[in-house]
Amino acid sequence: MSAPTRTDIAAAPSAIWRTRGLIVAGFTALSALFSLLQYTPLQFVTVNPVQAVVLVALGALAALGCALRMPVLVLVAGVTLVVVGLVRLVTYGATIGIVSGPVNAAALMVGLGTAFVAIVITSRPIPESP
């Protein structure tokens, strides 16, 4: 067994952010399943159909970004989730078109979007000191 080489260590951050991004993208898309649950004890988050479509679409966009090694797509998915979630949380008392819906789903969107943004921001390679 040999020690990891410089190229092995440099390639690792790319694989790590892609793996983490795919995991969060999977959870994002799967969270849309809460819209199908009618059994109250299992319905942790109330997701309406429009929010489910947003979750699946942005989860797919993030997964595509991971598959194509384009962190900008993961970042766009994360920022979009945060913005949509925050708009819903800020407009709690109002009903504004497609942004309306349960507030706990908006909090879920903000959390998942923050996870995407954190994955992209924290997975940059550390510059080597001379």
MIDOSE-1310 file (N, C-alpha, C; in nm, 2 decimals, decimal comma, always signed):
residues 130
msap	+0,08/-0,12/+0,00/+0,00/+0,00/+0,00/+0,09/+0,12/+0,00; +0,06/+0,21/-0,09/+0,15/+0,33/-0,10/+0,07/+0,46/-0,05; +0,15/+0,56/-0,01/+0,09/+0,68/+0,03/+0,02/+0,75/-0,08; -0,08/+0,83/-0,05/-0,15/+0,90/-0,16/-0,05/+1,01/-0,22
trtd	-0,06/+1,02/-0,35/+0,02/+1,11/-0,42/-0,04/+1,25/-0,43; +0,03/+1,35/-0,47/-0,02/+1,48/-0,48/-0,15/+1,49/-0,57; -0,15/+1,41/-0,68/-0,27/+1,42/-0,77/-0,39/+1,35/-0,71; -0,36/+1,24/-0,62/-0,48/+1,18/-0,55/-0,54/+1,28/-0,46
iaaa	-0,46/+1,35/-0,39/-0,51/+1,45/-0,29/-0,58/+1,56/-0,36; -0,53/+1,61/-0,47/-0,59/+1,72/-0,55/-0,73/+1,67/-0,61; -0,74/+1,55/-0,65/-0,86/+1,50/-0,71/-0,97/+1,47/-0,60; -0,93/+1,45/-0,48/-1,03/+1,42/-0,38/-1,14/+1,53/-0,35
psai	-1,10/+1,66/-0,34/-1,21/+1,75/-0,32/-1,32/+1,75/-0,42; -1,28/+1,73/-0,55/-1,39/+1,72/-0,65/-1,48/+1,61/-0,63; -1,43/+1,49/-0,59/-1,52/+1,38/-0,56/-1,60/+1,40/-0,44; -1,54/+1,47/-0,34/-1,61/+1,49/-0,21/-1,73/+1,58/-0,23
wrtr	-1,71/+1,69/-0,30/-1,83/+1,79/-0,32/-1,93/+1,73/-0,41; -1,89/+1,65/-0,50/-1,99/+1,58/-0,59/-2,07/+1,48/-0,51; -2,01/+1,40/-0,43/-2,08/+1,30/-0,35/-2,17/+1,37/-0,25; -2,13/+1,47/-0,18/-2,21/+1,55/-0,09/-2,33/+1,61/-0,16
gliv	-2,30/+1,67/-0,28/-2,40/+1,74/-0,35/-2,51/+1,64/-0,40; -2,47/+1,52/-0,44/-2,56/+1,42/-0,49/-2,65/+1,37/-0,37; -2,59/+1,36/-0,25/-2,67/+1,32/-0,14/-2,78/+1,42/-0,10; -2,74/+1,55/-0,10/-2,83/+1,65/-0,07/-2,94/+1,67/-0,18
agft	-2,89/+1,65/-0,30/-2,99/+1,66/-0,42/-3,09/+1,54/-0,41; -3,05/+1,43/-0,37/-3,14/+1,32/-0,35/-3,24/+1,34/-0,24; -3,19/+1,40/-0,13/-3,28/+1,43/-0,02/-3,38/+1,54/-0,06; -3,33/+1,64/-0,14/-3,42/+1,74/-0,19/-3,53/+1,69/-0,28
alsa	-3,50/+1,60/-0,37/-3,60/+1,54/-0,46/-3,69/+1,45/-0,38; -3,64/+1,38/-0,28/-3,72/+1,29/-0,21/-3,81/+1,36/-0,11; -3,78/+1,48/-0,07/-3,86/+1,56/+0,02/-3,99/+1,60/-0,05; -4,00/+1,59/-0,18/-4,12/+1,62/-0,25/-4,22/+1,51/-0,22
lfsl	-4,18/+1,39/-0,18/-4,27/+1,28/-0,15/-4,36/+1,32/-0,03; -4,32/+1,42/+0,05/-4,41/+1,46/+0,16/-4,55/+1,51/+0,11; -4,55/+1,55/-0,02/-4,67/+1,60/-0,07/-4,77/+1,49/-0,10; -4,72/+1,36/-0,11/-4,80/+1,25/-0,14/-4,86/+1,18/-0,02
lqyt	-4,80/+1,21/+0,10/-4,84/+1,14/+0,22/-4,97/+1,20/+0,27; -5,06/+1,11/+0,31/-5,18/+1,15/+0,37/-5,19/+1,10/+0,51; -5,09/+1,02/+0,55/-5,09/+0,97/+0,69/-5,02/+1,07/+0,78; -5,10/+1,13/+0,87/-5,05/+1,24/+0,95/-4,92/+1,22/+1,03
plqf	-4,91/+1,10/+1,10/-4,79/+1,08/+1,18/-4,66/+1,08/+1,09; -4,67/+1,05/+0,97/-4,55/+1,05/+0,88/-4,53/+1,18/+0,81; -4,62/+1,27/+0,81/-4,61/+1,39/+0,74/-4,54/+1,50/+0,82; -4,41/+1,49/+0,82/-4,32/+1,58/+0,90/-4,33/+1,72/+0,84
vtvn	-4,34/+1,73/+0,71/-4,34/+1,86/+0,64/-4,46/+1,86/+0,55; -4,53/+1,97/+0,55/-4,65/+1,98/+0,46/-4,60/+2,05/+0,33; -4,60/+1,97/+0,22/-4,55/+2,02/+0,09/-4,67/+2,02/-0,01; -4,70/+2,14/-0,07/-4,80/+2,14/-0,17/-4,74/+2,10/-0,30
pvqa	-4,82/+2,07/-0,40/-4,77/+2,02/-0,53/-4,67/+2,12/-0,60; -4,70/+2,25/-0,59/-4,61/+2,34/-0,65/-4,47/+2,34/-0,59; -4,47/+2,33/-0,45/-4,34/+2,32/-0,38/-4,27/+2,19/-0,41; -4,35/+2,09/-0,43/-4,29/+1,96/-0,47/-4,22/+1,96/-0,60
vvlv	-4,28/+2,03/-0,70/-4,22/+2,05/-0,83/-4,09/+2,13/-0,82; -4,10/+2,23/-0,74/-3,98/+2,32/-0,72/-3,86/+2,23/-0,66; -3,90/+2,15/-0,56/-3,80/+2,07/-0,49/-3,74/+1,97/-0,59; -3,82/+1,90/-0,67/-3,77/+1,80/-0,76/-3,69/+1,87/-0,87
alga	-3,73/+1,98/-0,92/-3,66/+2,05/-1,03/-3,52/+2,10/-0,98; -3,52/+2,16/-0,87/-3,39/+2,21/-0,82/-3,30/+2,10/-0,77; -3,36/+1,99/-0,72/-3,28/+1,88/-0,68/-3,22/+1,81/-0,80; -3,29/+1,81/-0,91/-3,24/+1,75/-1,04/-3,13/+1,85/-1,10
laal	-3,15/+1,98/-1,08/-3,05/+2,07/-1,13/-2,92/+2,05/-1,06; -2,93/+2,04/-0,92/-2,81/+2,02/-0,84/-2,74/+1,88/-0,88; -2,82/+1,78/-0,90/-2,77/+1,65/-0,93/-2,70/+1,66/-1,07; -2,76/+1,73/-1,16/-2,70/+1,75/-1,29/-2,56/+1,83/-1,28
gcal	-2,56/+1,93/-1,19/-2,44/+2,00/-1,17/-2,33/+1,91/-1,11; -2,37/+1,82/-1,03/-2,27/+1,73/-0,97/-2,22/+1,63/-1,08; -2,31/+1,58/-1,16/-2,28/+1,48/-1,26/-2,19/+1,54/-1,37; -2,21/+1,67/-1,40/-2,14/+1,73/-1,50/-2,01/+1,81/-1,45
rmpv	-1,99/+1,80/-1,32/-1,88/+1,87/-1,25/-1,89/+2,02/-1,27; -2,01/+2,07/-1,26/-2,03/+2,22/-1,27/-2,09/+2,27/-1,14; -2,00/+2,31/-1,05/-2,05/+2,36/-0,92/-2,14/+2,48/-0,93; -2,14/+2,55/-1,04/-2,22/+2,67/-1,05/-2,37/+2,63/-1,06
lvlv	-2,40/+2,51/-1,11/-2,54/+2,46/-1,12/-2,59/+2,43/-0,98; -2,50/+2,37/-0,90/-2,54/+2,34/-0,76/-2,56/+2,47/-0,68; -2,47/+2,57/-0,71/-2,49/+2,70/-0,64/-2,62/+2,77/-0,68; -2,65/+2,76/-0,81/-2,78/+2,82/-0,86/-2,90/+2,75/-0,79
agvt	-2,89/+2,62/-0,79/-3,00/+2,55/-0,72/-3,02/+2,59/-0,57; -2,90/+2,60/-0,51/-2,91/+2,64/-0,36/-2,96/+2,78/-0,34; -2,91/+2,87/-0,42/-2,95/+3,01/-0,40/-3,10/+3,02/-0,44; -3,14/+2,95/-0,54/-3,29/+2,96/-0,58/-3,37/+2,90/-0,47
lvvv	-3,33/+2,79/-0,41/-3,41/+2,74/-0,30/-3,42/+2,83/-0,18; -3,30/+2,90/-0,15/-3,30/+2,99/-0,04/-3,39/+3,11/-0,06; -3,39/+3,16/-0,19/-3,47/+3,28/-0,22/-3,62/+3,24/-0,22; -3,66/+3,13/-0,28/-3,80/+3,09/-0,28/-3,85/+3,07/-0,14
glvr	-3,76/+3,00/-0,06/-3,80/+2,98/+0,08/-3,81/+3,10/+0,17; -3,72/+3,19/+0,15/-3,72/+3,32/+0,23/-3,84/+3,41/+0,18; -3,87/+3,41/+0,05/-3,98/+3,49/+0,01/-4,11/+3,44/+0,07; -4,12/+3,31/+0,08/-4,24/+3,25/+0,14/-4,25/+3,28/+0,29
lvty	-4,13/+3,27/+0,36/-4,13/+3,30/+0,50/-4,16/+3,45/+0,53; -4,11/+3,54/+0,45/-4,13/+3,68/+0,47/-4,27/+3,72/+0,44; -4,33/+3,65/+0,34/-4,47/+3,68/+0,31/-4,57/+3,58/+0,37; -4,54/+3,55/+0,50/-4,62/+3,45/+0,57/-4,77/+3,48/+0,57
gati	-4,81/+3,60/+0,59/-4,96/+3,63/+0,60/-5,02/+3,64/+0,47; -4,95/+3,66/+0,36/-5,01/+3,68/+0,23/-5,01/+3,55/+0,14; -5,09/+3,55/+0,04/-5,09/+3,45/-0,06/-5,05/+3,51/-0,19; -4,92/+3,47/-0,23/-4,87/+3,53/-0,35/-4,84/+3,42/-0,46
givs	-4,94/+3,40/-0,54/-4,92/+3,30/-0,65/-4,86/+3,17/-0,62; -4,75/+3,13/-0,69/-4,69/+3,00/-0,67/-4,61/+3,00/-0,54; -4,58/+3,11/-0,48/-4,49/+3,11/-0,36/-4,57/+3,07/-0,24; -4,71/+3,07/-0,25/-4,79/+3,04/-0,13/-4,78/+2,89/-0,10
gpvn	-4,81/+2,86/+0,02/-4,80/+2,72/+0,06/-4,76/+2,71/+0,21; -4,74/+2,59/+0,26/-4,70/+2,58/+0,40/-4,56/+2,64/+0,43; -4,55/+2,70/+0,54/-4,43/+2,76/+0,58/-4,32/+2,66/+0,62; -4,36/+2,55/+0,67/-4,26/+2,45/+0,71/-4,18/+2,39/+0,59
aaal	-4,25/+2,39/+0,47/-4,18/+2,35/+0,35/-4,09/+2,46/+0,31; -4,12/+2,59/+0,33/-4,03/+2,70/+0,30/-3,91/+2,69/+0,38; -3,92/+2,65/+0,51/-3,81/+2,64/+0,60/-3,72/+2,52/+0,55; -3,78/+2,41/+0,50/-3,71/+2,30/+0,44/-3,63/+2,35/+0,32
mvgl	-3,69/+2,43/+0,24/-3,62/+2,48/+0,12/-3,50/+2,57/+0,16; -3,52/+2,65/+0,25/-3,40/+2,73/+0,30/-3,29/+2,65/+0,35; -3,33/+2,55/+0,43/-3,22/+2,46/+0,48/-3,15/+2,38/+0,38; -3,22/+2,32/+0,28/-3,16/+2,25/+0,17/-3,08/+2,34/+0,08
gtaf	-3,13/+2,46/+0,05/-3,06/+2,55/-0,03/-2,93/+2,60/+0,04; -2,93/+2,62/+0,17/-2,81/+2,65/+0,25/-2,71/+2,54/+0,24; -2,76/+2,42/+0,24/-2,67/+2,30/+0,23/-2,60/+2,30/+0,10; -2,67/+2,33/-0,01/-2,61/+2,33/-0,14/-2,50/+2,44/-0,15
vaiv	-2,54/+2,56/-0,10/-2,44/+2,67/-0,10/-2,32/+2,64/-0,02; -2,34/+2,58/+0,10/-2,23/+2,54/+0,19/-2,14/+2,44/+0,12; -2,19/+2,34/+0,05/-2,11/+2,24/-0,02/-2,02/+2,31/-0,12; -2,08/+2,40/-0,20/-2,00/+2,46/-0,30/-1,89/+2,55/-0,24
itsr	-1,93/+2,63/-0,14/-1,83/+2,72/-0,08/-1,72/+2,65/-0,01; -1,75/+2,55/+0,06/-1,65/+2,48/+0,14/-1,57/+2,38/+0,07; -1,60/+2,35/-0,05/-1,53/+2,24/-0,12/-1,42/+2,29/-0,22; -1,38/+2,41/-0,20/-1,27/+2,46/-0,29/-1,14/+2,41/-0,23
pipe	-1,05/+2,37/-0,32/-0,92/+2,32/-0,28/-0,84/+2,42/-0,19; -0,77/+2,37/-0,10/-0,70/+2,46/-0,01/-0,57/+2,49/-0,08; -0,53/+2,62/-0,09/-0,40/+2,66/-0,16/-0,29/+2,60/-0,08; -0,19/+2,55/-0,16/-0,07/+2,49/-0,09/+0,03/+2,61/-0,06
sp	+0,09/+2,59/+0,06/+0,19/+2,69/+0,10/+0,32/+2,64/+0,04; +0,41/+2,74/+0,00/+0,53/+2,71/-0,06/+0,63/+2,63/+0,02
